[in-house]
Amino acid sequence: MINLKNADPDFKWEIIKKEGGEGLLKCFGCSDCAASCPVRYFDDRYNPRKIIRLTLLGMKKQVLSSAFLWLCAHCHACTERCPQGIIVAEVINAIKNYAVEQGYCPEGYKVQLDLLRKMGRLYEVEDFDLKKRQKLGLPPIDKTIPEVKKILEYTNIIKYVNSKPQVPNTKQDDSSIQMKMEKK
């Protein structure tokens, strides 16, 4: 059972204001999104219907602080099958963007962001790679892409990501929410 005592009735309205969150209220919980989700085949903690349902119920802390939110592959299989025409992946993105603004972000994303800030890419281009490119007749590439750092600074994303504690990455945290939703 979900305890609504700590629910935030404004949470859904905050998400609806975000780009991509506009379709949130159209959801009537049919589960076509969950049934079509390929991520769910690998990790049943991820369920777009549950994320949307918890958001509609105002369970702000549970949604924003849980690692299951970040599992969306953004493949749009859910969107293709939604009978309400909701762009489900964009709703999930709106929730993730809101989560980052509130300071919730998985450690892995922070590490990737730091790599992008330092090098402009997620992996270091080694001299070996440059020599291999040259042998193949490919044009040389820079080891870093400084424009990416400028974009990150311009968007203030680093400030948002580092402003508050990261998302807990414990299975117990996610499973308790999942179990509560399954009992319903």
Protein Blocks (a to p, Z undefined) as FASTA:
>chain_A
ZZfklpcfklmmmmmmpghilmmmmpgolommmmmmmklmmomkbcfklmmmmmmnopmm
lmmmpmklmmpgolommmmmmmnlpafklmmmmmmmmmmmnopacfklmmmmmmmmmnop
abdcdfklmmmmmmnopacddfbdfklmmmmmmnommmmmmmpccddfbfklmmmmmmmm
mmZZ
